[in-house]
Each structure stands twice: as structure tokens, then as C-alpha cells.
């Protein structure tokens, strides 16, 4: 049963990613009490969201902010360094690096932070009257005006945590199984930590994962069909090297002119 599901998910990833979004949306629209109940587990009428005062969750929050940003900067640095040191191609395949960079831009960047968080207006748990705030609870996908910017729906940090699962594509095959479990555990801890802080509802987390995964599988499938991970991969590497060669030549010419 498990192998059959994995096989089907591999064959039709966009379908299953879309189904995940629809099923999760339906669940929280039918049972909004689930959101409230889970957030209530971390809330005390006296101390509020009490885990915010503890050192370990605070450090985990900082780690969740730092790691994805560091990963994106390293990917960008690698792509730029490849222009000057072509031998770096031995480290990571450029098409995978470009896929990870583009998926971070389109998923967590454009869809989650640029479209949803900026426009949906869902108040965070700590901002609602259920947990000591002023605004009412609003359900998933319901446009509201309870928050003006950087709102609850959906979670940006959970989105970046899920995106980091894609980093396993940079690793040798023998390392991927263990690495994906480690990254998945980190993703869950970082994401649920936001629920414990009153920063997001459970639906914000789960739908953030589903939406990010949806963007990633669509982009991967499109790049795969275009031959980026097959026939055209070598050509992409060569074009990048050629661009780097031209750039180095122009910089050398500019340096000679400035040195005269």
C-alpha cells in the first residue's frame, strides 16, 4: 500500500500536491475548531503563549529564520562563483541550484509572502479575541481586514522550512534518505514552534507546506520536461561557463583600462 502510494505520487506529483491543498482546505473549513483547539494547547489565560518566554523555543525561532536565508545566500553565491571558477561544477549540478533558487523565489517569496500574507488579512492567533487580542478568528481562504501586513495566512517560516527539503537534491544518493528525515524533523519543529508562539494557526502551517510543495513540483516537472535534468543539463552548464568566460574577459579589459 505504502509503495503503491509513493509510486503514484512520483508519477502524478502535481495532482497529489493539488489534492493536498484541497483536502487540507476542506478540513479546516469544515472543522475550524481544530485550529482553535491546537493553538489553545499552548495558551494560558495567565501567561499567554507561555513558550515564548523559554530559551529553547526562542533559539529554535532564530534557527528557523537563519538557516533558509543562509541556504539561499549560499546557492546564490555558488551560482555566481561558478562564473569565475568553472571547476566548481564538480560540487553541485547547476540546474538543481537554479531550480532551488527559482522555487524559493516563486513559492515562499511570491506566493506565500508576496500574495497571501500581504493580502489575506488573517489575524494571528495572538491577535484574536480568543487569545487576548482584539480581532475575531477568520477561517482559511477567507479575505479579512484584521491584519494590515505580514499576516497569519499562510506561514512564511513554515514555507521556507518545507523548501529546505529540496536541498537533499544537492546531496549524493546515499545521503538523501537520512538527510530528508533530518530536514523534515527540523521543518516540523520550526513550523510548529510558530503555533506554540501564537504566531500562526495549524492551518497556516499545513497549507503553507502544501502550497510550497505544489509550486516546487510544478516547477520541477516543467524543468524536467524542458530537459533541464536530462538532455539539456550539459548545455546549461556549458552556457553558464561561456557566460562566465565572457564576463571574466570584460572585467580583465576593464581592469587594464583602469590600471593605465
C-alpha positions as CSV (number, residue, x, y, z in Angstrom):
1,X,0.0,0.0,0.0
2,X,2.8,2.4,1.0
3,X,4.9,1.6,-2.1
4,X,1.8,2.0,-4.3
5,X,1.1,5.5,-2.9
6,X,4.7,6.6,-3.3
7,X,4.8,5.3,-6.8
8,X,1.5,7.1,-7.7
9,X,2.8,10.3,-6.0
10,X,6.0,10.1,-8.1
11,X,4.0,9.6,-11.3
12,X,1.5,12.4,-10.6
13,X,3.1,14.8,-8.2
14,X,1.1,17.9,-9.3
15,X,-2.2,16.0,-8.9
16,X,-1.3,14.9,-5.4
17,X,0.0,18.3,-4.4
18,X,-3.2,19.9,-5.6
19,X,-5.2,17.2,-3.7
20,X,-3.3,18.0,-0.5
21,X,-4.3,21.7,-0.8
22,X,-7.9,20.9,-1.4
23,X,-8.2,18.3,1.4
24,X,-6.5,20.5,3.9
25,X,-8.6,23.5,3.0
26,X,-11.7,21.4,3.3
27,X,-10.7,20.0,6.6
28,X,-10.2,23.5,8.2
29,X,-13.2,25.0,6.6
30,X,-15.4,22.1,8.0
31,X,-13.6,22.0,11.3
32,X,-12.3,25.5,12.2
33,X,-12.4,24.4,15.8
34,X,-9.3,22.3,15.1
35,X,-7.3,25.4,14.6
36,X,-8.5,27.0,17.8
37,X,-8.0,23.8,19.8
38,X,-4.4,23.3,18.8
39,X,-3.5,26.9,19.5
40,X,-5.2,26.6,22.8
41,X,-2.9,23.9,23.9
42,X,-0.1,26.4,24.1
43,X,-2.1,29.3,25.6
44,X,-2.6,30.1,29.3
45,X,-5.1,32.9,30.4
46,X,-2.4,34.0,32.9
47,X,0.8,33.7,30.9
48,X,-0.5,33.9,27.3
49,X,1.6,31.8,24.8
50,X,4.0,30.8,27.6
51,X,6.6,29.1,25.4
52,X,7.7,32.5,24.1
53,X,9.4,33.0,27.4
54,X,11.6,29.9,27.2
55,X,15.1,29.9,25.8
56,X,15.0,26.7,23.6
57,X,11.9,27.8,21.5
58,X,13.4,31.3,21.1
59,X,16.7,29.8,19.8
60,X,14.7,27.5,17.5
61,X,12.9,30.5,16.1
62,X,16.2,32.2,15.3
63,X,17.5,29.0,13.7
64,X,14.4,28.8,11.6
65,X,15.0,32.3,10.3
66,X,18.7,31.9,9.8
67,X,19.0,28.5,8.0
68,X,16.8,29.1,4.9
69,X,18.3,32.5,4.4
70,X,21.8,31.2,4.7
71,X,21.0,28.3,2.3
72,X,19.6,30.8,-0.3
73,X,22.7,33.0,0.0
74,X,25.0,30.0,-0.4
75,X,23.1,28.9,-3.5
76,X,23.3,32.4,-5.0
77,X,27.0,32.6,-4.1
78,X,27.7,29.2,-5.7
79,X,25.9,30.3,-9.0
80,X,27.9,33.5,-9.1
81,X,31.2,31.7,-8.1
82,X,30.6,29.3,-11.0
83,X,31.0,32.2,-13.4
84,X,34.6,32.7,-12.2
85,X,35.6,29.2,-11.2
86,X,34.1,26.7,-13.6
87,X,35.8,23.8,-11.8
88,X,33.1,24.2,-9.0
89,X,30.7,22.3,-11.3
90,X,32.0,19.2,-9.6
91,X,30.3,20.2,-6.4
92,X,26.6,20.7,-7.4
93,X,24.7,20.4,-10.7
94,X,23.8,23.9,-11.8
95,X,20.2,23.0,-13.0
96,X,19.4,21.8,-9.4
97,X,20.8,25.0,-7.9
98,X,18.8,27.1,-10.3
99,X,15.6,25.1,-9.6
100,X,16.1,25.6,-5.8
101,X,16.7,29.3,-6.3
102,X,13.6,29.7,-8.5
103,X,11.4,27.7,-6.3
104,X,12.4,29.8,-3.3
105,X,11.5,32.9,-5.2
106,X,8.2,31.6,-6.5
107,X,7.0,29.6,-3.5
108,X,7.9,31.3,-0.2
109,X,8.8,34.5,-1.9
110,X,6.0,35.3,-4.4
111,X,3.1,33.1,-3.5
112,X,3.3,32.9,0.3
113,X,4.8,36.3,1.3
114,X,4.0,38.4,-1.7
115,X,0.4,37.3,-2.4
116,X,-1.2,35.5,0.6
117,X,0.4,37.1,3.7
118,X,0.3,40.5,2.2
119,X,-3.4,40.4,1.1
120,X,-5.5,37.9,3.1
121,X,-5.6,39.9,6.3
122,X,-6.0,36.9,8.7
123,X,-5.1,37.9,12.2
124,X,-2.5,35.8,14.0
125,X,-3.8,33.7,17.0
126,X,-2.2,36.1,19.5
127,X,-4.1,39.0,17.8
128,X,-7.5,37.3,18.0
129,X,-10.0,37.8,20.9
130,X,-9.7,34.1,21.5
131,X,-6.2,34.5,22.9
132,X,-6.1,38.0,24.4
133,X,-6.2,40.1,21.2
134,X,-8.8,42.4,19.6
135,X,-9.6,40.7,16.3
136,X,-12.0,37.9,15.5
137,X,-10.9,34.5,14.2
138,X,-11.2,34.1,10.5
139,X,-11.2,30.9,8.6
140,X,-8.7,29.8,5.9
141,X,-9.1,31.4,2.4
142,X,-11.5,34.0,3.8
143,X,-10.4,37.5,2.9
144,X,-10.4,39.7,6.0
145,X,-9.1,43.1,7.1
146,X,-8.0,42.2,10.6
147,X,-4.3,42.5,9.8
148,X,-2.6,45.1,7.6
149,X,0.7,43.4,6.7
150,X,2.7,40.2,7.4
151,X,-0.4,38.4,8.4
152,X,-1.1,34.9,9.6
153,X,-2.3,33.2,6.3
154,X,0.0,31.4,5.5
155,X,3.3,30.9,7.4
156,X,6.4,32.2,5.7
157,X,8.8,30.4,8.1
158,X,6.9,27.1,7.6
159,X,7.1,27.6,3.8
160,X,10.9,28.2,4.0
161,X,11.3,25.2,6.3
162,X,9.5,23.0,3.7
163,X,11.5,24.4,0.9
164,X,14.7,23.3,2.6
165,X,13.6,19.7,2.0
166,X,14.6,20.3,-1.6
167,X,18.3,20.7,-0.6
168,X,18.6,16.9,-0.5
169,X,18.7,17.1,-4.3
170,X,22.2,18.5,-3.9
171,X,23.4,15.5,-2.0
172,X,24.7,12.1,-3.2
173,X,22.0,9.5,-3.4
174,X,23.4,7.6,-0.4
175,X,23.0,10.6,1.9
176,X,19.5,11.6,0.9
177,X,17.4,9.2,2.9
178,X,18.9,10.2,6.3
179,X,19.1,13.9,5.2
180,X,15.5,14.1,4.2
181,X,14.4,12.8,7.6
182,X,16.7,15.3,9.4
183,X,15.4,18.2,7.3
184,X,11.8,17.1,7.7
185,X,12.2,16.9,11.5
186,X,13.7,20.4,11.5
187,X,10.9,21.7,9.3
188,X,8.3,20.3,11.7
189,X,10.0,21.8,14.8
190,X,10.5,25.2,13.2
191,X,6.9,25.3,11.9
192,X,5.1,24.1,15.0
193,X,7.2,26.4,17.0
194,X,5.2,29.2,15.3
195,X,2.0,27.7,16.6
196,X,3.4,27.5,20.1
197,X,4.3,31.2,19.9
198,X,0.8,32.2,18.8
199,X,2.2,33.4,15.5
200,X,0.2,31.0,13.3
201,X,-2.7,28.6,13.3
202,X,-2.1,25.0,12.5
203,X,-3.9,25.5,9.1
204,X,-1.4,28.3,8.3
205,X,1.4,25.7,8.7
206,X,-0.1,22.8,6.9
207,X,-1.4,24.8,3.9
208,X,2.0,26.6,3.7
209,X,3.7,23.2,3.3
210,X,1.1,22.1,0.7
211,X,1.3,25.3,-1.3
212,X,5.1,25.4,-1.3
213,X,5.2,21.7,-2.3
214,X,2.7,22.5,-5.1
215,X,4.9,25.2,-6.5
216,X,8.0,23.1,-6.3
217,X,6.6,20.0,-8.0
218,X,5.1,22.1,-10.8
219,X,8.4,23.9,-11.4
220,X,10.4,20.7,-11.2
221,X,8.0,19.0,-13.7
222,X,8.3,21.9,-16.1
223,X,12.1,22.0,-15.9
224,X,12.2,18.2,-16.2
225,X,10.0,18.3,-19.4
226,X,12.3,21.0,-20.8
227,X,15.3,18.7,-20.3
228,X,17.0,20.7,-17.6
229,X,17.7,17.5,-15.6
230,X,18.4,15.4,-18.7
231,X,19.4,16.2,-22.3
232,X,19.9,19.9,-21.8
233,X,21.7,19.8,-18.5
234,X,25.2,19.7,-20.0
235,X,24.3,22.5,-22.4
236,X,23.1,24.7,-19.4
237,X,26.4,24.1,-17.7
238,X,28.4,25.0,-20.8
239,X,26.3,28.1,-21.4
240,X,26.9,29.2,-17.8
241,X,30.7,28.6,-18.3
242,X,30.6,30.6,-21.6
243,X,28.9,33.5,-19.9
244,X,31.5,33.4,-17.1
245,X,34.3,33.4,-19.6
246,X,32.9,36.5,-21.4
247,X,32.4,38.2,-18.0
248,X,35.9,37.5,-16.9
249,X,37.3,38.8,-20.2
250,X,35.3,42.0,-19.9
251,X,36.4,42.5,-16.3
252,X,40.0,41.9,-17.3
253,X,39.7,44.5,-20.1
254,X,38.1,47.0,-17.7
255,X,40.9,46.4,-15.2
256,X,43.6,47.1,-17.8
257,X,41.9,50.3,-18.8
258,X,41.6,51.4,-15.2
259,X,45.2,50.4,-14.5
260,X,46.7,52.6,-17.2
